Amino acid sequence: MGKLQEFDITFANNKVVYGSGESVSGTVKIRTCTSVPYKAIKVSCQGSCGISNKVNETSWSVEEQYFNRTLSVADRGTLTAGEHSFPFQFLIPAAVPTSFEGPFGKISYRVVATIDTRRFSKDYKIKKPFYLLNLLNLNEVPDVEQPNCAVTTKKFSYLLVKTGTLMLRARSDLRGYVPGQVIKLATEIHNKSGKDTGCVLASLIQKVTYKTKRPLFDLRTIAEVEGAGVKGGKHAEWREQIIVPPLPQSALAGCSLIDIDYFIQVSLKSPDAVVTLPIYIGNIAVNLSPSRTIPSTPDHCGAAGVTPSAPPVEEEPVEGAGGMVSEEIPTKSHSQQDPSGQPVTMSPSAYSYAPGAALPPSHRRPDASAPLFCVSTGATIPFFTEGDVTPIPTSCSLILPPEYSSCDYPHEPPPTYEESCSNANSSFNNGQ
């Protein structure tokens, strides 16, 4: 660092996670071994988003800036040998998005300190990132406490001359969850044919949209559960649970370049049938009344406020609802299992306060002393910040554990809530 022995930025109370509308304050510390003349010492607070068309590209093709404020803490003078401190404080605007980092772009915030020296001398610059959390309160999402349901009917041919009909219905207990919460999923399959179906697959999918001139879609399967098939002529039900792992929140309010959506997708490979349940991932959980109960079995998707992923084909009467006894579909595999093969079961608080709790191997890090993640932030912020304590780096990565891999599902991005409503209305009008 030349003449500088120390050039550092420290945040007040070691705080690294801030909310919109808060003040970022701290001190620039400089220690020199000799005199250093300067023209100015400046501190800047910056927030921006950048995206590119290539993975992990350092130069952005599209950018947007949320704020860039500069404070001159010292004008023209000389830093004498010894230690010097310059305090700073910046007010964060109210409507700025949560920090985020993905393969094609990121939303980042930083404080930058610069020592402008005399002509032909070397300038000095240092950057220190901080993280912003703009909480998504799920209670502000319309009908979020309602069950989410989707149904489709598939007519298909087999053995060249025979035809069959299959009904696939899926239902989640809510439309919004926070990290650590359990998604309760119920699936009903009525196989009105003589052909056995293939396995049934339920996936929690993340879709991140990067809005360049040609939008990029990053689809990731976060968790996956596989159940057995259904024999011909049988009516069967499948109940499973998916624990919401550390995930960035849905949407990114205040950002026009990056969108985040989540979906539960239930599919059969043979015959090919798919239903999609759009859900929200937030930071503040849904407040449910103690008297509210969720039916244990999937019913017809006609509840008020529930948006199907696509308009169902006109169904034939379900024979199994009356005289046929429903079978229970066994689960073949679950990506959220510990090494013994048993499903992981945890309360949301266990995610925050139990460093040694069992998680899938891909979630673990060697440092067991750090908490897994903070439930209030998910994995958007890589620090545990519950209570009035010094932030501790969590043992999960900034967004997702890197071992999560992309897969072939879905071949096309699932529809959004708005697209689902539009498709349903269009189909209804065409049928008139």
C-alpha positions as CSV (number, residue, x, y, z in Angstrom):
1,M,0.0,0.0,0.0
2,G,3.0,2.2,-0.3
3,K,3.0,5.0,2.3
4,L,-0.2,3.8,3.9
5,Q,0.1,1.2,6.6
6,E,-3.7,0.9,7.0
7,F,-6.6,2.1,4.9
8,D,-9.9,0.5,6.0
9,I,-13.6,1.1,6.3
10,T,-15.5,0.0,9.5
11,F,-19.3,0.1,9.9
12,A,-20.7,1.3,13.2
13,N,-21.4,-1.6,15.6
14,N,-20.0,-3.9,12.9
15,K,-23.4,-3.8,11.2
16,V,-23.4,-5.2,7.6
17,V,-27.1,-5.7,7.0
18,Y,-29.4,-2.7,6.6
19,G,-33.0,-2.0,5.8
20,S,-34.3,0.5,3.3
21,G,-34.6,4.0,4.9
22,E,-31.9,3.3,7.5
23,S,-28.6,5.1,7.8
24,V,-25.2,3.6,6.9
25,S,-22.6,5.0,9.2
26,G,-19.0,4.2,10.0
27,T,-15.4,5.4,10.0
28,V,-12.6,5.5,7.4
29,K,-9.3,4.6,9.2
30,I,-5.9,5.6,7.8
31,R,-2.5,5.0,9.3
32,T,0.6,6.3,7.6
33,C,4.3,5.9,8.2
34,T,5.1,9.3,6.6
35,S,3.4,12.4,5.5
36,V,0.9,12.0,2.6
37,P,-0.3,15.2,0.8
38,Y,-3.8,15.0,-0.6
39,K,-6.2,17.0,-2.6
40,A,-9.3,15.5,-1.0
41,I,-10.5,12.4,0.9
42,K,-14.0,11.3,-0.2
43,V,-16.4,8.6,0.8
44,S,-19.2,7.4,-1.5
45,C,-22.2,5.2,-0.9
46,Q,-23.4,3.3,-4.0
47,G,-26.1,0.9,-4.9
48,S,-26.6,-0.6,-8.4
49,C,-27.7,-3.6,-10.5
50,G,-25.9,-5.0,-13.4
51,I,-26.6,-7.9,-15.7
52,S,-24.8,-9.5,-18.6
53,N,-25.4,-12.1,-21.4
54,K,-22.6,-14.4,-20.2
55,V,-22.1,-16.4,-17.0
56,N,-20.0,-14.6,-14.4
57,E,-19.2,-11.7,-16.7
58,T,-17.5,-8.8,-15.0
59,S,-18.7,-6.1,-17.5
60,W,-22.4,-5.4,-17.6
61,S,-24.5,-5.1,-20.7
62,V,-27.4,-3.4,-18.8
63,E,-27.2,-1.4,-15.6
64,E,-29.4,0.6,-13.3
65,Q,-28.3,2.7,-10.4
66,Y,-30.3,3.2,-7.2
67,F,-28.1,5.8,-5.5
68,N,-24.6,7.3,-5.6
69,R,-23.8,9.8,-3.0
70,T,-20.4,11.3,-2.2
71,L,-19.2,13.0,0.9
72,S,-15.9,14.9,1.1
73,V,-14.5,14.3,4.6
74,A,-11.3,16.3,4.2
75,D,-10.2,18.9,1.7
76,R,-6.6,19.6,0.6
77,G,-4.0,19.0,3.2
78,T,-1.5,16.6,4.5
79,L,-1.9,13.3,6.4
80,T,0.9,13.4,9.0
81,A,2.5,10.1,10.1
82,G,0.2,8.3,12.5
83,E,-3.5,7.3,12.7
84,H,-6.5,9.3,11.3
85,S,-10.2,8.7,11.5
86,F,-13.0,10.2,9.3
87,P,-16.6,9.4,10.2
88,F,-19.3,9.2,7.5
89,Q,-23.1,8.6,7.4
90,F,-25.4,8.1,4.5
91,L,-29.2,7.7,4.4
92,I,-30.4,4.7,2.3
93,P,-33.5,5.6,0.1
94,A,-36.7,3.8,1.0
95,A,-37.5,2.1,-2.3
96,V,-34.4,0.0,-3.1
97,P,-34.2,-3.7,-3.8
98,T,-32.7,-6.5,-1.6
99,S,-29.1,-7.5,-2.3
100,F,-28.9,-10.4,-4.8
101,E,-26.2,-12.2,-6.7
102,G,-26.7,-14.7,-9.6
103,P,-24.7,-16.1,-12.5
104,F,-25.9,-13.4,-14.9
105,G,-26.1,-10.3,-12.7
106,K,-26.3,-8.9,-9.2
107,I,-27.7,-6.2,-7.0
108,S,-24.9,-4.8,-4.8
109,Y,-24.2,-2.1,-2.3
110,R,-20.9,-0.6,-1.2
111,V,-19.1,2.2,0.6
112,V,-16.0,3.5,-1.3
113,A,-13.3,5.6,0.2
114,T,-10.8,7.5,-2.0
115,I,-7.7,9.6,-1.2
116,D,-7.0,11.9,-4.1
117,T,-3.3,12.7,-4.1
118,R,-1.4,15.4,-6.0
119,R,-0.7,15.2,-9.7
120,F,1.5,12.3,-10.8
121,S,1.1,10.7,-7.4
122,K,-0.8,7.4,-6.7
123,D,-4.5,7.7,-5.6
124,Y,-5.7,5.3,-3.0
125,K,-9.1,3.6,-3.1
126,I,-10.9,0.9,-0.9
127,K,-14.3,-0.6,-1.2
128,K,-16.4,-2.3,1.5
129,P,-19.7,-4.1,0.7
130,F,-22.8,-4.0,2.8
131,Y,-26.1,-5.9,2.3
132,L,-29.6,-4.5,2.0
133,L,-32.8,-6.4,3.0
134,N,-36.1,-5.0,1.8
135,L,-38.5,-7.4,3.6
136,L,-41.2,-9.2,1.7
137,N,-44.2,-9.5,4.1
138,L,-46.3,-12.4,2.8
139,N,-49.3,-11.0,4.5
140,E,-49.4,-8.2,2.0
141,V,-49.8,-10.8,-0.9
142,P,-53.5,-11.2,-1.9
143,D,-55.0,-14.6,-0.9
144,V,-51.6,-15.9,0.2
145,E,-53.3,-17.9,3.0
146,Q,-55.5,-19.7,0.5
147,P,-54.6,-23.2,-0.7
148,N,-53.1,-23.3,-4.2
149,C,-54.6,-25.8,-6.6
150,A,-54.2,-26.9,-10.2
151,V,-55.7,-29.7,-12.2
152,T,-55.3,-31.1,-15.7
153,T,-56.9,-34.0,-17.7
154,K,-54.9,-35.9,-20.2
155,K,-56.3,-38.1,-23.0
156,F,-53.8,-40.5,-24.6
157,S,-53.5,-43.5,-26.8
158,Y,-51.7,-46.8,-25.9
159,L,-51.2,-50.1,-27.6
160,L,-52.1,-48.3,-30.9
161,V,-55.8,-48.9,-30.6
162,K,-56.7,-48.1,-27.0
163,T,-57.3,-44.7,-25.5
164,G,-57.3,-43.6,-21.9
165,T,-57.9,-40.6,-19.7
166,L,-55.9,-39.4,-16.7
167,M,-56.7,-36.7,-14.2
168,L,-53.8,-35.1,-12.3
169,R,-54.5,-32.6,-9.5
170,A,-52.1,-31.0,-7.1
171,R,-52.6,-28.8,-4.1
172,S,-50.4,-26.9,-1.6
173,D,-51.6,-25.7,1.8
174,L,-50.6,-22.0,1.1
175,R,-49.4,-19.7,-1.6
176,G,-46.5,-18.2,0.3
177,Y,-43.7,-19.5,2.6
178,V,-40.5,-18.4,4.3
179,P,-37.2,-20.3,4.5
180,G,-37.5,-23.1,7.1
181,Q,-41.2,-23.5,6.5
182,V,-42.7,-26.8,5.2
183,I,-44.7,-26.9,2.0
184,K,-47.5,-29.5,2.4
185,L,-48.3,-30.9,-1.0
186,A,-51.2,-33.2,-1.8
187,T,-51.5,-34.9,-5.2
188,E,-54.4,-36.9,-6.7
189,I,-54.1,-39.1,-9.8
190,H,-57.1,-40.9,-11.3
191,N,-55.9,-43.3,-14.0
192,K,-59.0,-44.2,-16.1
193,S,-57.1,-46.5,-18.5
194,G,-55.6,-50.0,-18.6
195,K,-52.0,-48.6,-18.7
196,D,-49.8,-48.0,-15.7
197,T,-48.5,-44.5,-15.4
198,G,-44.8,-43.5,-15.0
199,C,-43.5,-42.1,-11.7
200,V,-44.9,-38.8,-10.4
201,L,-42.4,-36.0,-9.7
202,A,-42.9,-32.9,-7.5
203,S,-40.3,-30.2,-7.8
204,L,-39.7,-26.8,-6.2
205,I,-38.4,-24.6,-9.0
206,Q,-36.7,-21.2,-9.0
207,K,-36.9,-19.0,-12.1
208,V,-34.7,-16.0,-12.3
209,T,-35.3,-13.7,-15.2
210,Y,-32.5,-11.3,-16.4
211,K,-34.0,-8.6,-18.6
212,T,-31.5,-7.9,-21.3
213,K,-32.5,-7.2,-24.9
214,R,-33.1,-10.9,-25.2
215,P,-34.2,-12.0,-21.7
216,L,-32.3,-14.8,-20.0
217,F,-34.1,-17.5,-17.8
218,D,-32.2,-19.3,-15.2
219,L,-34.2,-22.3,-14.1
220,R,-33.1,-24.4,-11.1
221,T,-34.6,-27.4,-9.4
222,I,-34.3,-26.6,-5.7
223,A,-35.8,-29.7,-4.2
224,E,-37.3,-32.8,-5.9
225,V,-39.5,-35.7,-4.6
226,E,-40.4,-38.8,-6.7
227,G,-43.4,-41.1,-6.1
228,A,-44.4,-44.4,-7.6
229,G,-46.7,-44.7,-10.6
230,V,-50.4,-45.5,-10.5
231,K,-51.7,-48.8,-12.0
232,G,-54.3,-48.8,-14.7
233,G,-57.9,-48.2,-13.5
234,K,-56.7,-47.0,-10.0
235,H,-57.4,-43.8,-8.1
236,A,-54.4,-42.8,-5.9
237,E,-53.3,-40.0,-3.6
238,W,-49.8,-38.8,-2.7
239,R,-48.9,-36.6,0.2
240,E,-45.4,-35.2,0.6
241,Q,-43.6,-32.2,2.2
242,I,-40.8,-30.0,1.0
243,I,-38.8,-27.8,3.4
244,V,-38.1,-24.4,2.0
245,P,-34.3,-24.1,2.0
246,P,-32.4,-20.8,2.2
247,L,-33.6,-18.9,-0.9
248,P,-33.8,-15.2,-2.0
249,Q,-37.2,-13.7,-1.7
250,S,-39.7,-13.6,-4.6
251,A,-39.7,-10.6,-6.9
252,L,-37.2,-7.9,-6.1
253,A,-39.2,-4.8,-5.4
254,G,-37.4,-1.8,-6.7
255,C,-35.4,-3.6,-9.4
256,S,-36.5,-3.5,-13.0
257,L,-33.8,-5.8,-14.4
258,I,-34.1,-9.0,-12.3
259,D,-37.2,-11.0,-11.4
260,I,-37.4,-14.1,-9.1
261,D,-40.3,-16.5,-9.3
262,Y,-41.0,-19.9,-7.6
263,F,-43.2,-22.8,-8.6
264,I,-44.2,-26.2,-7.4
265,Q,-44.4,-28.4,-10.5
266,V,-46.0,-31.9,-10.3
267,S,-45.6,-34.0,-13.4
268,L,-46.0,-37.5,-14.9
269,K,-43.6,-38.7,-17.6
270,S,-46.0,-41.3,-19.0
271,P,-48.4,-40.1,-20.1
272,D,-47.0,-36.6,-20.2
273,A,-49.0,-34.4,-17.8
274,V,-47.9,-31.4,-15.8
275,V,-49.5,-29.0,-13.3
276,T,-47.8,-25.9,-11.9
277,L,-48.5,-24.1,-8.6
278,P,-46.9,-20.6,-8.5
279,I,-45.8,-19.7,-4.9
280,Y,-44.1,-16.8,-3.1
281,I,-41.0,-17.0,-0.9
282,G,-40.8,-14.2,1.6
283,N,-39.3,-13.0,4.8
284,I,-42.3,-12.6,7.1
285,A,-44.5,-15.6,7.4
286,V,-48.3,-15.8,6.8
287,N,-50.3,-15.1,9.9
288,L,-52.8,-18.0,10.1
289,S,-55.7,-18.0,12.5
290,P,-55.7,-20.9,15.0
291,S,-59.1,-22.0,13.8
292,R,-58.0,-22.3,10.1
293,T,-57.7,-25.9,8.9
294,I,-56.4,-27.3,5.7
295,P,-58.2,-30.3,4.3
296,S,-56.0,-33.4,4.4
297,T,-57.0,-34.6,0.9
298,P,-57.0,-32.7,-2.4
299,D,-60.4,-31.5,-3.4
300,H,-61.7,-29.9,-6.6
301,C,-59.9,-26.7,-7.4
302,G,-62.8,-24.4,-7.0
303,A,-61.9,-22.4,-3.9
304,A,-62.2,-18.7,-4.1
305,G,-59.0,-16.9,-4.7
306,V,-57.1,-19.9,-6.0
307,T,-55.5,-19.5,-9.4
308,P,-55.0,-22.6,-11.5
309,S,-51.8,-22.9,-13.6
310,A,-53.9,-23.6,-16.7
311,P,-57.6,-24.0,-17.4
312,P,-58.5,-27.7,-16.9
313,V,-59.9,-29.7,-19.7
314,E,-63.5,-30.7,-19.2
315,E,-63.4,-33.6,-16.8
316,E,-65.4,-36.8,-16.8
317,P,-66.9,-37.8,-13.5
318,V,-64.3,-39.1,-11.0
319,E,-65.4,-42.7,-10.3
320,G,-63.0,-43.0,-7.4
321,A,-64.7,-40.3,-5.5
322,G,-67.7,-42.5,-4.9
323,G,-67.2,-46.3,-5.0
324,M,-63.5,-46.7,-5.7
325,V,-61.0,-46.9,-2.8
326,S,-58.1,-44.6,-3.2
327,E,-54.6,-46.0,-2.9
328,E,-51.7,-44.2,-1.3
329,I,-48.7,-43.5,-3.6
330,P,-45.4,-44.4,-1.8
331,T,-42.4,-42.0,-2.1
332,K,-39.4,-43.5,-3.9
333,S,-36.9,-40.7,-3.3
334,H,-36.6,-37.2,-1.8
335,S,-33.7,-34.8,-2.4
336,Q,-34.1,-33.5,1.2
337,Q,-32.9,-36.6,3.0
338,D,-30.1,-37.1,5.4
339,P,-27.4,-39.8,4.8
340,S,-29.6,-42.4,6.6
341,G,-32.3,-42.0,3.9
342,Q,-34.8,-40.4,6.4
343,P,-36.6,-37.2,5.4
344,V,-35.3,-34.1,7.2
345,T,-37.8,-32.8,9.7
346,M,-37.1,-29.4,11.4
347,S,-39.0,-26.5,12.8
348,P,-38.2,-23.1,11.3
349,S,-36.3,-22.1,14.4
350,A,-34.0,-25.0,14.0
351,Y,-32.7,-23.4,10.9
352,S,-31.6,-20.3,12.8
353,Y,-30.3,-21.7,16.0
354,A,-29.2,-25.3,15.5
355,P,-25.7,-25.3,13.9
356,G,-25.5,-29.1,14.1
357,A,-28.9,-29.9,12.7
358,A,-29.2,-32.5,9.9
359,L,-29.4,-31.1,6.4
360,P,-28.7,-32.6,3.1
361,P,-24.9,-33.0,2.5
362,S,-24.9,-30.3,-0.2
363,H,-26.0,-27.8,2.5
364,R,-23.2,-28.5,4.9
365,R,-20.0,-26.6,5.3
366,P,-17.0,-27.7,7.4
367,D,-17.4,-24.7,9.8
368,A,-20.2,-26.0,12.1
369,S,-19.8,-23.1,14.5
370,A,-21.7,-20.7,12.2
371,P,-25.5,-20.8,12.1
372,L,-27.0,-22.3,8.9
373,F,-28.8,-19.1,8.0
374,C,-31.1,-16.5,9.3
375,V,-34.8,-17.3,8.8
376,S,-35.7,-13.6,8.4
377,T,-33.3,-13.1,5.5
378,G,-33.1,-16.5,3.8
379,A,-29.9,-16.8,1.8
380,T,-30.0,-13.4,0.3
381,I,-27.8,-12.0,3.1
382,P,-24.8,-14.2,4.0
383,F,-24.9,-13.1,7.7
384,F,-26.7,-14.3,10.8
385,T,-28.1,-11.1,12.3
386,E,-30.9,-12.1,14.8
387,G,-30.8,-9.9,17.9
388,D,-28.4,-7.2,18.9
389,V,-25.2,-9.2,18.2
390,T,-22.1,-8.9,16.0
391,P,-23.0,-10.4,12.6
392,I,-21.7,-13.9,12.0
393,P,-21.2,-15.3,8.5
394,T,-23.7,-18.1,7.9
395,S,-22.6,-21.5,6.7
396,C,-24.7,-21.2,3.5
397,S,-23.8,-19.4,0.3
398,L,-25.1,-16.1,-0.8
399,I,-28.0,-17.4,-2.8
400,L,-28.2,-21.2,-3.2
401,P,-25.8,-24.0,-2.3
402,P,-23.7,-24.3,-5.5
403,E,-24.4,-28.0,-5.8
404,Y,-28.0,-27.4,-6.9
405,S,-28.0,-28.2,-10.6
406,S,-30.2,-27.2,-13.4
407,C,-32.4,-29.9,-15.0
408,D,-34.7,-30.4,-17.9
409,Y,-37.8,-29.3,-16.0
410,P,-39.6,-27.3,-17.2
411,H,-38.9,-27.2,-20.9
412,E,-40.6,-23.8,-21.0
413,P,-40.7,-21.3,-18.1
414,P,-43.8,-21.9,-16.0
415,P,-46.5,-19.2,-16.2
416,T,-46.7,-16.4,-13.8
417,Y,-49.9,-15.6,-11.8
418,E,-50.9,-12.9,-14.3
419,E,-50.3,-15.2,-17.3
420,S,-52.3,-18.0,-15.6
421,C,-55.3,-15.6,-15.1
422,S,-55.0,-14.4,-18.7
423,N,-55.0,-17.9,-20.1
424,A,-57.9,-19.0,-18.0
425,N,-60.0,-16.0,-19.1
426,S,-59.1,-16.5,-22.7
427,S,-60.0,-20.2,-22.6
428,F,-63.3,-19.4,-20.9
429,N,-64.2,-16.7,-23.5
430,N,-63.3,-19.0,-26.4
431,G,-65.5,-21.7,-25.0
432,Q,-68.6,-19.5,-25.0
